[in-house]
Amino acid sequence: MLVAASLLMTYLACGQLALAYARHHRAAFGRPPSKARARRMRIAGGVLLVVSPIPWIIESGFGVGFTTWLWYALPCVAVALVALLAFAPRAAARLALVPVPRP
């Protein structure tokens, strides 16, 4: 169960970081993010990315847990996110729990 939590946090982190870029944000929401919104998304994504391997490390120990997260979770999440951003950017934003910006 902790591995699933780690995968979810990794996706949320990568989604926040990807959608902080103007090009991806524009594809998902129709306009680039404001500077404050982009900063908040980068901070949230960075914090989540630092915290996301912790459940995997708790379950498997530091050496195996971090290495497995680095070589399994990160690439799997990256492939899924790239595919979603290419073909369904709005769905990628919803899955990354990024709220629709106000007009």
N, C-alpha and C positions, 0 to 999 in steps of 0.2 A: 504494500500500500504506500509505503514511503517513496518507492521508486516512481509511482504514478504522480505523487505530489511534486517530486523533483522535476519530472517531465513537464507537468503543467506550469510550474514556476518558470522553467526554462523557456517555454513557449511564450508565456506572458512577457518575460523580459525581452526576448528577441522581437516580439511584436511591438512592444512599446518603443524600443530603439529604432526599429525599421520605420514605424509610422511617425517618428519625430522628424524624419527627412521630408522635405517639401514635396519631392516627386511622389513618394508613396502616399503621403497624406492627401495630396491632390487627387490621386487615383481613387482613393477610398472615399473622400468627402467632398471633392470638387473644388477645394481651395487649399492653399498652403497653411500650415499652422502658424499661429501668432508666435512671437519670440518667447513669451512666457509659457505658452502651452508646450512648445517644443522643449524648453528647458525642463519643465516638470516631467515630461515624458522621458527625457534622457536620464534624469535623476532616478525616476521610478524604475526604469529599465536597468540601469546600472546597479541599483540596490538589489533588485530581484535576481540579477545575474550573479551577484556575489553570494546571495543567500541560497540560490537554487540547488547547488550540489550538497548542501548540508543534510537533507533527508537521506540522500543516497549514501553519504558518508556514515551517517548514524546506522544505517542498515548493514553496510558491507565493510566498515572500517575505512580508515583514511586512504591507504594506498590503493586498494581495490575500488573503493567507492568513487574517489575523485577521478581515477584513471578511466573507469567505466563511464562515468558521467561525461568526461571530456571526449572520449572516443565513441560513445554510443548516443547519449542524449543530445548533445549539441549538434552533431551532423544530422540526426533524424529530424530534429526540430527545424533546423535550417532548411532542409529539403522540403518539408511540409510548408513552411512559411513562404519560401520562394515560389512554390507552386500556387499557393493561395493568393499571394500578391500579384502573380502574373495573370491568373485566370478569374479570381474572385476577390478583388481587393476589399470590398465592403465586408465580405464574410471574414476575411483575415482580421479586419479591425474589430468586428464583433467578437470573434474568438479571443482576441487579445484584450478584451474588456476595455476598449478605448471608446469613451462616449462620443456621440456625434456633437461636434462643436456648435455653439449657438451662432446664429447669423449676426 
